[in-house]
Amino acid sequence: MLMFLRRILNALRARDWAAIGLELSIVVVGVFIGTLVANWNEKRLEKENTERLLTQIQPELHEFIEFFDSAREYYSVTRSYADVAFAGLAGHGVPDDQFVIAAYQASQVYGLPNNGENWALIFGAQQLNNIDDLGIRRGLSRVMTANYADLDFRSVATPYREHVRQIIPIELQEAIRRACGDRTNPGKLAFLSLPRTCDLRLPKGQVAGTASRLRAKPELADELRWHLAAVATFMANMDQLEVQVRDLSLKIDATD
């Protein structure tokens, strides 16, 4: 740098405008090339970082897929309990304890523990542009922008769930949850399962009164049908997201 300044000063003293122009041109070209190299290197690092992020989201995609499988099984169990609850509400000879248990278990809900907000924070528009593979870029964009509210447990927290739990005494609810409530699986603590049967014996007097109060609310049958419709919508939304997640996961695997 000192040599450059010395040459410039000497050229100025000698009024050698050609030499001055040449020196300045060399500096401008050098700065321009340096900027290009720096930008290229920055983009290269960004692309490498994006590739690492894609690899890191594979476990989350696999967790999504595990959730889809567990939710499908979970809601097939609650559907079985709903059939028993319908029979009990109609007075079709279901024992009181099994009726009360089924009415409660049919109200159990399970929602997606993850969402796309974290991905959206990590993979902004610039990060998406760094993904060369058009299929992965589009797939990730779809998964990031999916409406995760449709898979939140609140989307199936219907009036049936609220009203049936207002009728069943809290002691009975707690007993059912302890014996036959949501279960976590070793190594998959974020995912729930529900026992298909519940042989719990409840206090006869209390359970008989509870069953009677449930049957005295014929509107519960309509609310249960609406609850099943909400679950069906939940499952349909889940199926759509599952297709996108599985497709994205396969595309990322194919690039490894």
C-alpha positions in Angstrom: 0.0 0.0 0.0 2.9 2.4 0.9 4.5 1.6 -2.4 1.3 2.4 -4.3 0.9 5.7 -2.5 4.6 6.6 -3.3 4.1 5.8 -7.0 1.0 7.9 -7.1 2.7 10.9 -5.4 5.7 10.6 -7.7 3.3 10.5 -10.7 1.5 13.6 -9.4 4.7 15.5 -9.0 5.7 14.5 -12.5 2.2 15.1 -13.8 2.3 11.7 -15.3 -1.5 11.3 -15.8 -1.2 8.1 -17.7 0.7 6.5 -14.8 -1.8 7.8 -12.3 -4.7 6.4 -14.4 -2.9 3.1 -14.7 -2.3 2.8 -11.0 -5.9 3.7 -10.2 -7.2 1.2 -12.7 -5.1 -1.5 -11.1 -6.6 -0.7 -7.7 -10.2 -0.6 -9.1 -9.8 -3.9 -10.9 -8.2 -5.4 -7.8 -11.1 -4.3 -5.6 -13.6 -5.5 -8.1 -12.0 -9.0 -8.4 -11.6 -9.1 -4.6 -15.3 -8.4 -4.2 -16.3 -11.0 -6.7 -14.1 -13.6 -5.0 -15.6 -12.7 -1.6 -19.2 -12.8 -2.9 -18.5 -16.2 -4.6 -17.0 -17.5 -1.4 -19.9 -16.3 0.7 -22.4 -17.9 -1.7 -20.4 -21.1 -1.6 -20.5 -21.2 2.2 -24.3 -20.4 2.1 -24.9 -23.3 -0.2 -22.8 -25.6 2.0 -24.8 -24.4 5.0 -28.1 -25.0 3.2 -27.0 -28.6 2.3 -26.1 -29.2 5.9 -29.5 -27.9 7.0 -31.2 -30.2 4.5 -29.4 -33.2 6.0 -30.3 -32.0 9.5 -34.0 -31.8 8.8 -34.2 -35.4 7.7 -34.7 -36.6 11.3 -37.6 -34.1 11.7 -39.2 -35.4 8.5 -38.9 -38.9 9.8 -40.5 -37.8 13.1 -43.4 -36.3 11.0 -43.9 -39.7 9.3 -43.9 -41.5 12.7 -46.5 -39.0 13.9 -48.7 -39.8 10.9 -48.5 -43.5 11.7 -49.2 -43.0 15.4 -52.1 -40.6 14.8 -53.7 -43.0 12.4 -53.6 -45.8 15.0 -54.6 -43.5 17.8 -57.8 -42.3 16.0 -58.7 -45.8 15.0 -58.8 -46.6 18.7 -60.9 -43.6 19.6 -63.3 -44.6 16.7 -63.8 -48.0 18.3 -64.6 -46.4 21.6 -67.0 -44.1 19.8 -69.0 -47.1 18.5 -69.4 -48.3 22.0 -70.4 -44.8 23.2 -73.1 -44.6 20.5 -74.5 -47.9 21.6 -74.5 -46.8 25.2 -76.2 -43.5 24.5 -78.9 -45.4 22.6 -79.4 -47.8 25.5 -78.3 -50.9 23.6 -77.2 -53.0 26.6 -73.6 -51.7 27.1 -72.5 -52.2 30.7 -72.4 -48.9 32.5 -68.7 -49.0 33.3 -67.8 -49.7 29.7 -70.2 -47.1 28.5 -68.6 -44.4 30.7 -65.1 -45.4 29.7 -65.9 -45.5 26.0 -67.7 -42.1 26.2 -64.5 -40.6 27.8 -62.0 -42.4 25.5 -63.9 -41.3 22.4 -63.2 -37.7 23.4 -59.4 -38.2 23.5 -57.5 -36.2 21.0 -53.9 -36.0 19.7 -52.3 -33.3 17.6 -49.0 -32.7 15.8 -46.3 -31.8 18.2 -44.2 -30.1 15.5 -44.9 -27.3 13.1 -43.2 -25.6 10.2 -42.5 -22.3 11.9 -38.9 -23.3 12.9 -38.2 -24.4 9.3 -39.5 -21.1 8.0 -37.1 -19.3 10.3 -34.2 -21.4 9.2 -35.1 -21.7 5.5 -36.0 -18.1 4.5 -36.4 -17.1 0.9 -32.6 -16.7 0.5 -31.9 -20.2 1.9 -34.5 -21.7 -0.4 -32.9 -20.0 -3.4 -29.6 -21.7 -2.4 -31.2 -25.1 -3.1 -30.3 -26.1 -6.6 -32.8 -29.1 -6.8 -36.1 -27.6 -8.0 -38.1 -30.6 -6.6 -36.5 -30.2 -3.1 -37.0 -26.5 -3.2 -40.7 -26.8 -4.1 -41.3 -29.6 -1.7 -39.6 -27.8 1.2 -41.6 -24.7 0.4 -44.9 -26.6 0.6 -44.0 -28.3 3.9 -42.9 -25.0 5.4 -46.1 -23.2 4.3 -48.6 -25.9 5.2 -51.4 -24.9 7.5 -50.3 -26.7 10.7 -53.3 -25.3 12.6 -55.4 -28.0 10.8 -53.3 -30.6 12.7 -53.3 -29.0 16.1 -55.2 -30.8 18.8 -57.5 -27.8 19.1 -58.9 -28.6 15.7 -60.5 -31.7 17.2 -61.3 -30.3 20.7 -65.0 -30.2 19.9 -68.0 -29.5 22.1 -68.5 -33.3 22.6 -65.1 -33.5 24.3 -66.0 -30.5 26.5 -69.5 -31.6 27.4 -68.8 -35.3 28.1 -66.1 -34.3 30.5 -68.4 -31.9 32.2 -70.7 -34.8 33.0 -68.2 -37.5 34.0 -66.9 -36.9 37.5 -63.3 -35.9 37.7 -62.4 -38.9 39.9 -63.7 -41.2 37.2 -61.8 -39.3 34.5 -58.6 -39.5 36.5 -59.1 -43.3 37.1 -59.6 -43.8 33.3 -56.5 -41.7 32.4 -54.3 -43.6 34.9 -55.4 -47.0 33.8 -56.1 -46.5 30.1 -55.0 -43.0 29.1 -52.4 -41.7 26.7 -49.2 -43.7 26.6 -45.8 -42.7 25.4 -43.5 -45.2 23.7 -39.8 -45.8 24.7 -37.6 -43.7 22.4 -40.6 -41.9 20.9 -41.8 -39.8 23.8 -43.3 -37.2 21.5 -45.8 -39.8 20.1 -48.8 -41.2 21.9 -50.8 -44.3 21.8 -54.1 -45.3 23.4 -55.0 -48.8 24.7 -57.7 -50.5 22.5 -59.4 -52.0 25.5 -59.9 -50.8 29.1 -61.0 -53.4 31.7 -61.1 -50.9 34.5 -63.7 -51.6 37.2 -65.3 -48.3 38.4 -67.4 -47.8 41.6 -70.9 -49.2 40.6 -73.0 -46.5 42.3 -71.0 -43.6 40.9 -70.7 -45.1 37.4 -74.4 -46.0 37.2 -75.3 -42.4 38.0 -72.8 -41.1 35.5 -74.1 -43.4 32.8 -77.7 -42.2 33.5 -76.6 -38.5 33.2 -74.9 -39.3 29.9 -78.0 -41.0 28.5 -80.1 -38.0 29.7 -78.2 -35.9 27.2 -79.3 -37.2 23.8 -77.6 -34.3 22.1 -74.3 -36.0 23.0 -74.9 -38.4 20.1 -75.1 -35.6 17.6 -72.0 -33.9 19.2 -70.1 -37.2 18.9 -71.0 -37.5 15.2 -69.7 -33.9 14.8 -66.6 -34.9 16.7 -66.0 -37.8 14.4 -66.4 -35.5 11.4 -63.8 -33.2 12.8 -61.4 -36.1 13.3 -62.1 -37.2 9.7 -61.1 -33.7 8.5 -58.0 -33.8 10.6 -57.1 -37.1 9.1 -57.7 -35.8 5.5 -55.5 -32.8 6.2 -52.9 -35.1 7.7 -52.9 -37.4 4.6 -52.2 -34.4 2.4 -49.3 -33.3 4.4 -48.0 -36.8 4.7 -47.8 -37.1 0.9 -45.7 -33.9 0.8 -43.4 -34.9 3.7 -42.7 -38.4 2.3 -42.0 -37.0 -1.1 -39.6 -34.4 0.3 -37.8 -37.0 2.4 -37.3 -39.3 -0.6 -36.0 -36.4 -2.7 -33.5 -35.5 0.0 -32.4 -39.1 0.4 -31.8 -39.4 -3.3 -29.3 -36.5 -3.2 -27.1 -38.2 -0.5 
